[in-house]
C-alpha cells in the first residue's frame, strides 16, 4: 500500500520554518497545487517569486526536483507573519 503525502502542508511548513530562520529562499516540492498557491502568494505580495530547480542526486534532501521560493522581507522583517492550512 502506497503512502500519500500532504505536499501542501509540507510546503507551508518549510516556508514557515524558513521565515523563522530569516532565510532568503526555501526549496519545496513543486506540485501543481503548490505552484497555484505560490502564484497567489506572489500576486498578493507575500513572496518575491519562485522558480523550478533540479537538485543534485547526492542531495541529502528527499526532493529531486523542487521549487525554490524567494521569501520577501521589509525592514528585515518577513512579510509572512504566519502560515497555516485551513
N, C-alpha and C positions, 0 to 999 in steps of 0.2 A: 504494500500500500504506500503510495507516494504522499509525502507530507507537503502541504501547501504553506507558503509563507505570506505574511501580510506585508508586502513591499511598501505600501503607503505608510504604514505605521513605522516601519524600519527607516524609511527615508526621512520622515518627520523627526524621529528620534535622533538620527545622525545630524540633522540640521540643528536641532535644539542643543545637542552636545557641543557642536562646533561653535555655536553662538556663545555658550557658557565659557568656552576656552578662547574666545576672541580670535578664532581662525578666520583667514581671508576666504578660503574655499573649503568645500567638503565634497567628497565623492559619494554618490548614492546610485542605486540601480535605476537605470533609465527605462522604466516600463512606460507603456502608453499612458496609463492613468497618472503616473507621477509626472510625466512631461506636461500633461494638461494642467496639473496643479502648479507646476513651476511656471508655466505660461501666465497663469493668473497671478501668481506671486510677483512676477516681473512687471506685469501690467499695472498692478496695484502699488508698486514701488517698495516691495519688501526684499527683493534681491536685485543685484546688478544684472545678472543673466546666468546662462548655463551653456555648456557645450558637451557633446559626447566625446569620451576619451576611451582609448583601449589601454588596459593595464597590462603590465608585463606578466607573463605566465608564472614567473617566480615570485610574484607579489604575495605577501602574507595575507592580503585581503581575499575574501571568497569571491569578490566581484572580478569578472574577466573583462566585461565592458561596462563602463559606468558613465554617469553624468556628473561632470564637475560643476558645482553650483558656486557662483561668486556671491558671497554674502555682502550686504550693504551696511555700512557704518556711517553715522553722522556724529561729529564731535566726539569721536572714539566710543560711541555707544551704538549698539546694534539697533537697527530699525525694527528687527523682530524682537519683541519683548516676551513672547510666549507662543508655543505651537502645541496644538493638541488636535486629535482626531475626534470628530463627533459622529 
